Amino acid sequence: MNDMSTPPRAKKPSAQEMELVKKFLNDTTLFLGPDPEIMQNHDLMPRSAEEEEAIGAVSEPHVVAKIRDRIQAGCDEGYEMVEQMGAAPGAKWGDVITGVYSASGDLAIASAGGVLIFSALVHHPIKFIIKNWINEPTVGVRDGDGFIHNDSRYGNVHNTDQSMILPIFHEGRLVCWVASTVHEGENGAIEPGGMPSMAESPSDEGLKMSPFKVVENYQIKRDILTFLQNSVREPKLQYEDMKVKLFACLRIKQRIEETLKTDGPEALISTLRLTMEQVRAEVKRRISEWPDMTVRTYIMQDSTLRENCLVKINCRLTKAGDRLIFDFRGSAPEFTNRATNTIVAGLKGMLAQVFLCYVWPDLPRGQAAFAPIEVITDPHSIVNCSYDAPNSQSLMSIFTGFTAGQHAVAKFLYSCPEKFTKVHAPTFNMINTFIWGGVSQHGETLGNLCADLNGMGAGATVDRDGEHALAPIFATMADIGEQELNEEEVPFLQLVSKKMTRDAIAPGKYRGGQGYTMMVATKDSEQWGFMTVCQGAKFPPLQGLFGGYACGAYPLSKVQGVDVYDVLLNEPEKFKHSIEEIMNEQPFEGATYSTHHMGMGFEISKRGELFMISQGAGAGYGDLLERDPEGVIRDIEEGLISAPVAERLYKVVFDHATLAIDWDATAKARAAERKARIARSVPYADFVKSWSKPVPPAHIQYFGCWGDEVDTLYMGGVGASRKANEPKPNYMAHPKDVRIAELEARLKAAGAWGNEKQ
């Protein structure tokens, strides 16, 4: 007979024993990796007892407004310091932000200019410091300390961005934090410039700085500095910008101390907390005025930067009451060995940028503007990748995620009774620029990028055309730089720069703003090369709005086997100032002309070889047949569109010599086109039957859900898929191996393979 007696109940451990267990676990922690509890949460921390007490003491609105404006001015002053003194190209053209954070680590007030995406990101490393280093006896957080950080897995966009973080104390009490973040560029990755598209693991992506102390007594520690300089290609850049960020933080600290002296710590703490809570409440109020509905949209990436394929960013935006939910389930699975993945915090940062710049630009800049908005993703997806996946090219996914959000939000704004900005078609979303690196004409090893990425064409609005090459989606007050100044430091020239690219358009009733042509050629170095790291050479990376069209597809063009500097000296008339003319007319005898997708890995260039790209256009708004014919003619006169293309697209009839409009003929041509549309059309149900297929096409590598079946994610095609909630590896073959296999197959088919032993 079995003994069915109850075993003795285990003794409940005492508080002292539990404390000993906790101490043991803390003392024997192997590795303080990225903290999911911190990284998955973008909401504000709960009110602390100190904040509660401070609000009880100081909450008069005029006092709060006065202090907030003073701190805002301090942040803007720090921003200007970094922009004026920074060495990195990113610092010089505004890829910067400064901010003041609560004692709990939430960003309360950020600089008005700069990269507002950081507003939803830099609080993560501060919270890591608070959780792990404040009470750590070997580290600690004291007055005069400063921490550095760049690893996106601990909270940032990508590893090119470096933050300097300082705690601010008052009479021994931690009252807030200040931080400055800059896109530094070079970080020691496998390709120069900091954004390696060839990275196949995080180990290829250069410096990965978890938050650690680099400043004591307001002095940069020389041993740590030397280590960092030894880890990158530009030691001078690393040192100079660490100093610049530190002194910008110290200037903001000075402004905070002035406030502490005049108004006291309670007033400061109350202002930071009330600013965040009031912004958060106002966001929920504004959301509540939107119509309750759901909008579905998606954006397609056309490459991993190493191979052509279709990669889906799927977005479903739902508003119910005061809840706004971005649902990105169904987006492509993460790529195990490609760098176009993003940590979900990066996606949230770009979505915050949608609201801070395009929806509610009147709100104070800070974390609270996005805090109440919810984001849902699949685990290990391209928009919420694991910490083991590379993400140095996260811009590819966060920018297309931004566009999906911008496209969806515009449809809510259209129906919203009170608008705080105009309804806006998507702005161009790729960093069409050259990343460069090598040995300069001065013998220095460099690696960074051109500021041309800041000239993204703006989308059209409800009542006007988009602005040309206005600003990037991540920094609406940034600069496109002066190439002539850059040429004093680098051994190449932009032979064509800031010239609008004809016919690179996004038509509509109001057309998108256009981008410009960039032609570069190495001149004074035999060790210099270029990269291009963007998508959209095969398939546009955005969508038009309400009948407007997306932009065109923009390839990379090369002319090799020529020295254009010799041409300019001896036969200058042969040099053309547009990609269109050079590629069509091929004016240089004996040269090789080729086009490529825009994911070119780092490639050494020879003197005088041409590398040519174009910045992209923003999306169009409304039916292009409703465009004012005079606007079409104006675009022709300004060289934005050619007469044949304008006539074909817009159905405008005019004299090609005088550009005089034939109004009657135009009305007839447009009426005929509307009838032709009807003739081409079919009932919606019939269209769905012919258009909608049960699975992706077999001849295309496709990644993501198909249709609305978000539970299944394809991993290259019909034969490979996974359940959305069951992650598994998604490896891509090396492009060279793919090419070798193709050539071997051709040799075998031609009977030229020989008798190779198996």
C-alpha positions in Angstrom: 0.0 0.0 0.0 1.4 3.4 -1.0 2.1 6.0 1.7 -0.3 8.8 0.9 0.7 11.0 3.9 1.4 14.7 3.2 5.1 15.7 3.2 6.1 18.2 5.7 5.6 21.8 4.6 8.8 23.7 3.7 9.7 26.4 6.2 9.1 29.9 4.8 12.4 31.7 4.5 12.9 34.7 6.8 13.4 38.3 5.5 17.1 38.0 6.4 17.5 34.8 4.4 15.7 36.3 1.4 18.0 39.3 1.6 21.0 37.0 1.6 19.7 35.2 -1.4 19.1 38.5 -3.2 22.7 39.6 -2.3 24.1 36.3 -3.6 22.3 36.6 -6.9 23.4 40.2 -7.3 27.0 39.4 -6.5 27.2 36.5 -8.9 25.4 38.1 -11.9 27.4 37.0 -14.9 26.4 39.8 -17.3 24.1 42.8 -17.1 22.7 42.6 -20.6 19.9 44.8 -22.1 17.0 44.8 -19.7 13.7 43.9 -21.4 11.7 45.4 -18.5 13.3 48.7 -19.3 13.5 48.4 -23.1 9.9 47.4 -23.7 8.4 50.2 -21.6 8.1 53.7 -23.1 5.6 55.1 -20.6 6.4 57.5 -17.8 7.6 56.1 -14.4 5.1 56.4 -11.6 5.2 59.6 -9.5 7.8 59.3 -6.8 7.3 60.4 -3.2 9.7 63.3 -3.8 7.7 64.4 -6.9 4.4 64.1 -4.9 5.9 66.3 -2.2 7.3 68.8 -4.7 4.0 69.2 -6.5 2.2 69.7 -3.2 4.7 72.6 -2.5 4.9 74.2 -6.0 2.2 73.8 -8.7 1.2 77.4 -9.7 0.9 77.4 -13.5 2.8 80.6 -14.0 5.8 79.4 -11.9 5.8 76.1 -13.8 5.7 77.8 -17.2 8.5 80.2 -16.2 10.8 77.4 -15.1 9.9 75.2 -18.1 10.8 78.0 -20.5 14.1 78.6 -18.7 15.0 74.9 -18.9 13.9 74.8 -22.6 16.2 77.7 -23.3 19.0 75.9 -21.6 18.4 72.8 -23.7 18.4 74.9 -26.8 21.6 76.6 -25.7 23.3 73.2 -25.2 22.0 72.1 -28.6 23.6 75.2 -30.3 26.9 74.6 -28.5 27.1 71.0 -29.9 26.1 72.1 -33.4 28.6 74.9 -33.5 31.6 73.1 -31.9 31.0 69.4 -32.8 33.5 67.7 -35.1 31.2 65.0 -36.6 29.3 65.9 -39.7 26.1 64.9 -37.8 26.9 67.5 -35.1 27.4 70.2 -37.7 24.1 69.6 -39.5 21.8 69.1 -36.5 21.8 65.3 -35.9 21.8 66.2 -32.2 19.5 66.5 -29.2 19.9 67.7 -25.6 17.5 67.2 -22.8 16.6 67.3 -19.1 15.3 64.1 -17.5 13.5 63.5 -14.2 15.3 61.9 -11.3 13.5 58.7 -12.4 14.9 58.9 -15.9 12.0 60.2 -18.0 12.7 62.9 -20.6 10.8 66.0 -19.5 12.1 68.7 -21.8 14.2 68.4 -25.0 15.8 70.9 -27.3 13.4 72.3 -29.9 15.7 71.5 -32.7 17.5 68.3 -33.6 16.6 64.7 -33.8 13.5 64.3 -31.8 13.5 60.5 -32.3 16.0 60.5 -29.4 13.2 61.8 -27.2 11.8 58.3 -26.9 15.1 56.5 -26.6 17.7 58.1 -24.3 15.6 57.5 -21.1 16.4 53.8 -21.5 20.1 54.0 -20.6 19.4 56.4 -17.8 17.0 53.9 -16.3 19.7 51.2 -16.7 22.1 53.4 -14.8 19.5 54.0 -12.0 18.7 50.3 -11.7 22.2 48.9 -11.8 24.9 51.5 -11.0 23.5 53.9 -8.3 23.9 51.3 -5.5 26.7 49.4 -7.1 29.8 49.9 -4.8 32.3 49.6 -7.7 30.5 52.2 -9.8 28.1 54.5 -8.1 26.5 57.7 -9.2 28.0 60.9 -7.7 28.1 64.6 -8.4 30.7 65.2 -11.2 30.1 61.8 -12.9 29.3 61.4 -16.5 28.2 58.3 -18.4 28.6 57.4 -22.1 26.5 55.1 -24.2 25.8 54.0 -27.8 24.5 50.5 -27.9 21.0 50.5 -29.3 20.1 47.4 -27.4 20.3 49.5 -24.2 18.4 52.3 -25.8 19.4 54.2 -28.9 18.7 54.3 -32.6 21.9 52.7 -33.8 25.5 52.4 -32.7 26.6 55.6 -34.5 24.8 57.7 -31.9 26.7 58.4 -28.7 25.1 59.9 -25.6 26.8 61.8 -22.7 24.7 61.6 -19.5 25.2 63.6 -16.3 23.4 63.3 -13.0 22.5 66.6 -11.3 22.6 66.8 -7.6 21.4 69.5 -5.2 22.8 69.4 -1.6 23.6 65.7 -2.1 20.1 64.8 -3.5 19.7 63.6 -7.1 17.1 66.0 -8.7 17.4 65.2 -12.4 19.7 64.2 -15.3 20.9 66.0 -18.4 22.1 64.3 -21.6 23.4 65.2 -25.1 23.3 62.8 -28.0 25.0 63.1 -31.4 25.2 61.0 -34.5 29.0 60.6 -34.4 29.2 58.2 -37.4 32.5 56.3 -37.2 32.5 53.6 -34.5 34.9 51.0 -35.6 32.5 48.8 -37.4 33.5 46.5 -40.2 32.8 49.2 -42.8 33.8 52.9 -42.2 31.1 55.4 -41.2 29.4 53.5 -38.5 26.4 51.9 -40.4 27.7 48.7 -41.9 25.3 47.0 -44.3 27.6 44.0 -44.4 27.2 43.3 -40.7 26.0 39.7 -40.1 26.0 39.9 -36.3 26.3 42.5 -33.6 30.0 41.7 -33.4 30.4 43.3 -36.8 28.9 46.6 -35.7 31.8 48.3 -33.9 31.6 49.8 -30.5 28.8 48.6 -28.3 28.9 50.8 -25.2 26.5 49.8 -22.5 26.0 52.8 -20.2 29.3 53.2 -18.2 31.1 55.9 -16.4 33.6 57.9 -18.4 33.7 61.2 -16.4 34.6 61.8 -12.8 34.8 65.2 -11.2 33.7 66.6 -14.6 36.9 65.3 -16.2 37.0 62.7 -18.9 38.9 59.6 -17.7 42.0 59.3 -19.9 42.3 55.5 -19.7 38.7 55.0 -20.9 39.1 57.7 -23.5 42.2 56.0 -24.9 40.4 52.7 -25.1 37.5 54.3 -27.1 39.9 56.1 -29.4 41.8 52.9 -30.0 38.5 51.3 -31.0 37.5 53.6 -33.9 39.1 54.9 -37.1 38.9 58.6 -36.0 40.4 59.0 -32.5 40.4 62.8 -32.9 36.7 62.8 -33.6 36.0 60.5 -30.6 37.8 62.8 -28.2 36.6 66.1 -29.5 32.9 65.3 -29.5 33.1 63.6 -26.1 34.3 67.0 -24.8 31.7 68.9 -26.8 28.8 66.8 -25.4 30.2 67.0 -21.9 30.4 70.8 -21.9 27.0 71.1 -23.5 25.6 69.1 -20.5 27.6 71.3 -18.1 26.0 74.4 -19.7 22.5 72.9 -19.2 23.5 72.0 -15.6 24.5 75.6 -15.1 21.0 76.8 -16.1 19.4 74.2 -13.8 21.5 75.4 -10.9 20.4 78.9 -11.5 16.8 77.7 -11.2 17.6 75.8 -8.1 19.0 78.9 -6.5 16.1 81.2 -7.5 13.2 78.8 -7.1 14.4 75.8 -5.1 14.5 72.1 -5.9 10.8 71.5 -5.3 9.9 74.0 -8.1 12.3 72.2 -10.5 11.1 68.7 -9.6 7.5 69.8 -9.8 8.0 71.5 -13.2 9.6 68.4 -14.8 6.8 66.1 -13.5 3.9 68.4 -14.3 5.2 69.1 -17.7 5.2 65.4 -18.5 1.9 64.6 -16.9 0.1 67.6 -18.6 1.5 66.6 -22.0 0.5 63.0 -21.5 -3.1 64.1 -20.5 -3.3 66.4 -23.5 -2.3 63.7 -25.9 -5.0 61.4 -24.5 -7.5 64.3 -24.8 -6.6 64.9 -28.4 -6.8 61.2 -29.3 -10.2 61.0 -27.7 -11.4 63.5 -30.4 -10.4 61.3 -33.3 -13.0 59.1 -34.8 -13.1 55.5 -33.5 -12.0 53.4 -36.4 -9.2 51.2 -37.8 -6.9 51.9 -40.7 -4.7 49.3 -42.3 -1.6 50.1 -44.4 1.8 48.7 -45.2 5.1 49.7 -46.7 7.4 47.5 -48.7 11.2 47.4 -48.4 12.8 46.3 -51.6 16.1 44.9 -50.3 18.1 43.9 -47.2 20.8 46.2 -48.7 22.6 43.0 -49.9 20.0 41.3 -52.0 16.8 42.3 -53.7 13.6 41.0 -52.1 10.2 42.3 -50.8 10.1 42.9 -47.0 6.7 43.9 -45.5 6.2 46.5 -42.8 2.6 45.8 -41.8 0.6 48.4 -39.8 -2.9 48.4 -38.4 -3.8 51.6 -36.5 -6.8 51.5 -34.1 -8.3 54.3 -32.1 -10.9 53.5 -29.4 -11.8 56.2 -26.8 -8.5 57.7 -25.7 -6.5 54.7 -26.7 -4.4 54.7 -29.9 -2.8 51.4 -30.8 -0.1 50.8 -33.5 -0.2 47.1 -34.4 2.8 46.0 -36.4 2.1 42.3 -36.2 2.6 40.6 -39.6 5.7 42.6 -40.4 8.6 40.5 -41.7 10.5 38.2 -39.4 13.9 39.5 -38.2 16.9 38.6 -40.5 19.4 36.6 -38.5 22.4 37.8 -40.5 21.3 41.0 -42.0 21.5 44.5 -40.4 18.1 46.0 -41.4 16.4 44.9 -38.1 15.5 47.4 -35.4 15.1 47.2 -31.7 11.4 48.1 -30.9 12.5 51.2 -29.0 13.8 52.6 -32.3 10.5 52.1 -34.0 8.8 53.8 -31.1 11.2 56.7 -31.4 10.3 57.3 -35.0 6.6 57.0 -34.3 7.1 59.7 -31.6 8.6 61.8 -34.4 5.4 61.5 -36.4 3.5 63.2 -33.6 6.1 65.7 -32.4 6.8 67.0 -35.9 3.8 66.3 -38.2 0.7 65.9 -36.0 1.1 68.0 -32.8 4.1 70.2 -33.3 2.8 72.6 -30.6 3.4 70.1 -27.8 6.5 70.4 -25.6 9.3 68.1 -26.9 9.6 65.1 -24.6 8.9 61.5 -23.9 5.3 62.2 -22.7 4.0 63.0 -26.2 4.2 59.3 -27.1 3.9 57.8 -23.6 0.2 56.9 -23.7 0.3 55.4 -27.3 0.5 51.7 -27.5 2.6 49.6 -29.8 2.2 45.9 -30.6 4.7 43.7 -32.5 5.6 40.1 -33.1 8.6 38.8 -31.2 11.8 38.6 -33.2 10.3 40.6 -36.1 12.1 43.1 -38.2 10.6 45.9 -36.0 11.3 44.1 -32.7 14.4 42.1 -33.2 16.2 40.0 -30.7 19.4 41.2 -29.1 21.4 38.7 -31.1 20.4 40.1 -34.4 22.4 42.9 -36.1 20.7 46.3 -36.3 23.3 48.7 -37.6 20.9 49.5 -40.5 17.8 49.8 -38.3 17.0 53.1 -40.2 15.7 50.9 -43.0 13.0 49.5 -40.8 12.2 52.4 -38.5 11.9 54.8 -41.4 9.5 52.6 -43.3 7.7 52.0 -40.0 7.5 55.8 -39.6 6.0 56.1 -43.1 3.4 53.4 -42.3 2.5 55.4 -39.2 2.4 58.7 -41.0 0.3 57.3 -43.8 -2.2 55.8 -41.4 -2.4 58.8 -39.1 -3.2 61.2 -42.0 -6.5 59.3 -42.5 -7.5 60.0 -39.0 -6.5 63.6 -39.2 -8.6 64.0 -42.3 -11.7 63.2 -40.3 -10.7 65.0 -37.1 -12.7 68.2 -36.4 -9.8 70.1 -34.8 -6.4 69.8 -36.5 -3.1 71.1 -35.1 -1.3 70.7 -38.5 -2.3 70.1 -42.1 -3.0 66.7 -43.4 0.3 65.6 -44.9 1.2 62.9 -47.4 4.3 60.9 -46.4 7.7 62.5 -46.6 10.5 60.7 -48.4 12.1 58.3 -45.9 15.5 57.0 -47.1 19.0 58.3 -46.3 20.0 58.8 -50.0 23.6 59.9 -49.4 27.1 58.7 -49.6 28.9 57.2 -46.7 32.6 57.5 -47.2 35.9 56.4 -45.6 39.6 55.8 -46.2 42.7 57.9 -46.0 42.2 61.6 -46.7 44.4 64.0 -48.6 45.9 65.0 -45.2 46.9 61.4 -44.4 44.1 61.0 -41.8 41.9 57.9 -41.6 38.3 59.0 -41.7 34.8 57.4 -41.9 31.5 59.3 -42.0 28.8 60.5 -44.3 27.5 63.4 -46.3 24.8 65.7 -45.0 22.8 65.2 -48.2 20.6 62.7 -46.4 19.0 65.7 -44.7 17.4 66.8 -48.0 14.4 64.5 -48.0 11.6 65.7 -50.2 8.5 66.7 -48.2 5.1 65.1 -48.8 2.3 67.2 -50.3 -0.3 68.6 -48.0 -4.1 69.1 -48.3 -3.6 72.5 -50.0 -0.1 72.8 -51.5 2.9 71.0 -53.1 5.5 69.5 -50.9 8.7 71.4 -50.2 11.8 70.4 -52.2 14.6 68.6 -50.2 13.2 70.2 -47.1 14.5 68.2 -44.1 14.8 64.6 -43.0 11.9 62.9 -41.3 14.1 62.5 -38.1 15.2 66.1 -37.7 12.9 68.7 -39.3 15.2 71.6 -38.3 18.4 70.0 -39.6 20.9 71.4 -42.2 22.1 69.9 -45.5 25.6 71.3 -45.0 28.1 73.1 -47.2 29.9 70.6 -49.4 32.7 73.1 -50.1 33.6 73.1 -46.4 33.5 69.3 -46.3 35.9 69.2 -49.3 38.6 70.8 -47.2 38.7 67.6 -45.1 37.9 64.8 -47.5 39.5 63.8 -50.8 36.5 63.9 -53.1 34.4 66.5 -54.8 30.6 66.7 -55.3 30.8 67.7 -59.0 27.0 68.1 -58.9 25.4 69.0 -55.7 21.9 70.3 -54.7 20.6 70.3 -58.3 17.0 69.2 -58.5 16.6 65.8 -60.3 14.2 66.2 -63.3 11.3 63.8 -63.5 12.1 62.3 -60.0 8.6 63.1 -59.0 5.6 61.9 -57.0 2.6 63.3 -58.9 -0.8 64.2 -57.5 -3.2 67.1 -57.3 -0.4 68.5 -55.2 3.0 66.9 -56.0 5.6 65.9 -53.5 8.7 67.9 -53.0 11.6 66.7 -55.1 15.2 65.7 -54.2 18.5 66.7 -55.7 21.2 65.0 -57.7 24.6 64.0 -56.1 27.6 63.1 -58.2 30.9 62.4 -56.4 34.4 61.5 -57.6 37.5 60.7 -55.6 40.4 63.1 -56.4 43.3 63.2 -53.9 43.5 59.7 -52.4 44.2 56.2 -53.5 42.6 54.7 -50.4 39.1 56.1 -50.5 35.7 54.6 -51.1 31.9 55.0 -50.8 28.8 53.2 -49.7 25.1 53.8 -50.3 22.8 52.3 -47.7 19.1 52.8 -48.6 16.2 51.1 -50.2 13.8 52.2 -53.0 15.8 51.4 -56.2 13.3 48.8 -57.3 10.1 49.5 -55.4 9.1 52.9 -53.8 9.5 52.9 -50.0 6.3 55.0 -49.4 2.7 55.5 -50.5 0.8 58.5 -51.9 -2.3 59.8 -50.1 -5.9 60.1 -51.4 -5.0 59.4 -55.0 -1.5 60.8 -55.0 1.3 58.7 -56.1 4.5 57.5 -54.5 7.9 58.7 -55.6 9.9 56.9 -58.3 12.6 54.3 -57.8 16.1 55.7 -57.5 19.1 53.6 -58.5 22.8 54.1 -58.0 24.6 54.9 -61.3 28.3 54.4 -61.8 30.7 55.5 -64.6 34.0 53.7 -64.4 37.0 53.6 -66.6 37.1 57.4 -66.8 38.9 60.3 -65.0 36.3 63.1 -65.1 39.0 65.5 -63.8 40.9 65.0 -67.0 37.7 65.5 -68.9 37.0 68.7 -67.1 40.5 70.0 -67.8 40.6 69.0 -71.5 37.1 68.6 -72.8 34.7 70.2 -70.3 31.9 70.3 -72.8 31.6 66.5 -72.4 30.7 66.7 -68.8 26.9 66.7 -68.2 25.2 67.9 -65.1 22.4 65.3 -64.8 22.3 61.5 -64.3 19.8 61.4 -67.1 22.1 62.9 -69.7 25.2 61.0 -68.6 23.5 57.6 -68.6 21.6 58.2 -71.8 24.2 60.0 -73.9 27.3 58.2 -72.4 29.6 61.0 -73.3 32.9 59.5 -72.1 34.3 57.1 -74.7 35.6 53.8 -73.4 33.9 54.2 -70.0 31.6 51.6 -68.4 28.1 52.8 -67.5 26.0 50.7 -65.0 23.1 51.0 -62.6 22.7 49.2 -59.3 20.4 49.0 -56.3 21.1 51.4 -53.5 22.6 48.9 -51.0 26.2 49.2 -52.2 28.6 47.9 -49.6 31.9 49.8 -49.1 33.7 50.0 -52.4 37.2 51.5 -53.1 36.9 54.1 -55.9 39.6 55.3 -58.4 40.3 58.9 -59.2 37.7 60.4 -61.4 35.2 57.6 -61.4 31.6 58.9 -61.0 29.1 57.6 -58.4 25.7 59.2 -58.9 22.5 59.1 -56.8 19.4 61.2 -56.3 17.7 62.2 -53.1 14.0 61.1 -53.2 10.7 62.9 -53.5 7.9 63.1 -51.0 4.5 61.5 -51.8 1.8 63.2 -53.8 -1.7 64.1 -52.5 -4.9 63.8 -54.4 -5.9 62.9 -58.0 -3.3 64.1 -60.5 -6.0 65.0 -63.0 -7.1 67.7 -60.6 -3.7 69.4 -60.6 -3.8 73.1 -61.7 -2.4 73.1 -65.3 -0.5 76.3 -64.4 1.2 74.3 -61.6 2.3 71.7 -64.2 3.7 74.4 -66.5 5.5 76.0 -63.6 7.2 72.7 -62.8 8.4 72.4 -66.4 9.8 76.0 -66.3 11.6 75.2 -63.1 13.2 72.0 -64.6 11.4 69.7 -62.2 9.6 67.7 -64.9 10.1 67.3 -68.7 7.4 68.4 -71.1 6.6 64.8 -72.4 6.3 63.4 -68.9 4.1 66.2 -67.8 1.8 65.8 -70.8 1.5 62.1 -70.3 0.9 62.1 -66.6 -1.3 65.2 -66.1 -3.1 65.2 -69.5 -2.3 68.9 -69.9 -2.1 70.1 -73.5 0.3 73.0 -74.2 2.6 74.4 -76.8 6.0 72.9 -76.2 7.8 76.0 -77.5 5.9 78.7 -75.6 4.4 76.5 -72.8 1.0 78.3 -73.5 -1.8 76.1 -72.1 -4.7 75.0 -74.4 -7.4 75.0 -71.8 -10.1 73.5 -73.9 -7.9 70.7 -75.2 -6.7 70.1 -71.6 -10.3 69.8 -70.4 -11.1 67.3 -73.2 -8.0 65.3 -72.6 -8.8 64.9 -68.9 -12.4 64.1 -69.6 -11.2 61.4 -72.0 -8.8 60.0 -69.4 -11.6 59.8 -66.8 -13.7 57.8 -69.3 -10.8 55.6 -70.0 -10.4 54.9 -66.3 -14.0 53.8 -66.2 -13.5 51.6 -69.2 -10.5 50.0 -67.6 -12.2 49.5 -64.3 -14.0 46.4 -63.1 -16.4 45.9 -60.1 -14.5 45.7 -56.8 -15.5 42.0 -56.2 -14.2 41.0 -59.6 -11.0 43.0 -59.0 -10.4 41.2 -55.7 -10.8 37.8 -57.4 -8.3 38.6 -60.1 -5.8 40.5 -57.9 -5.8 38.8 -54.5 -3.8 35.6 -54.5 -3.7 33.0 -51.7 0.1 32.9 -51.4 3.1 35.1 -52.5 4.4 34.7 -56.0 6.9 31.9 -56.3 9.6 33.9 -58.2 10.0 36.7 -55.6 11.7 36.4 -52.2 9.0 37.7 -49.9 9.1 38.3 -46.1 6.2 39.0 -43.8 2.5 38.2 -43.7 0.4 37.8 -46.9 -2.8 39.8 -46.9 -4.4 39.9 -43.4 -3.2 36.5 -42.3 -0.9 38.0 -39.7 -0.3 34.7 -37.8 1.9 33.3 -40.6 5.1 35.1 -41.6 6.8 34.1 -44.8 10.6 33.8 -44.8 11.5 34.1 -48.4 8.5 32.5 -50.2 5.8 29.8 -50.1 8.2 27.1 -49.0 9.4 28.8 -45.9 7.3 30.3 -43.1 6.9 30.4 -39.4 4.2 31.2 -36.9 4.3 34.8 -35.8 4.7 33.9 -32.1 7.3 31.1 -32.7 10.6 32.7 -33.7 13.2 30.8 -35.5 16.4 31.7 -37.5 16.0 33.5 -40.8 19.4 33.2 -42.5 20.2 34.7 -45.9 22.9 33.2 -48.2 26.0 35.2 -48.8 25.5 37.1 -52.2 28.8 35.8 -53.4 27.8 32.2 -52.7 24.5 32.9 -54.6 26.4 34.3 -57.6 28.9 31.4 -57.6 26.0 28.9 -57.7 24.4 30.8 -60.6 27.6 30.8 -62.6 28.3 27.1 -61.9 24.7 26.3 -63.0 25.3 28.2 -66.3 28.6 26.3 -66.8 26.9 23.0 -66.3 24.1 23.9 -68.6 26.6 24.9 -71.3 28.5 21.7 -70.9 31.6 23.5 -69.8 31.8 22.3 -66.3 34.3 19.4 -67.1 34.7 16.2 -65.3 35.0 17.5 -61.8 35.1 14.7 -59.2 32.2 14.6 -56.8 
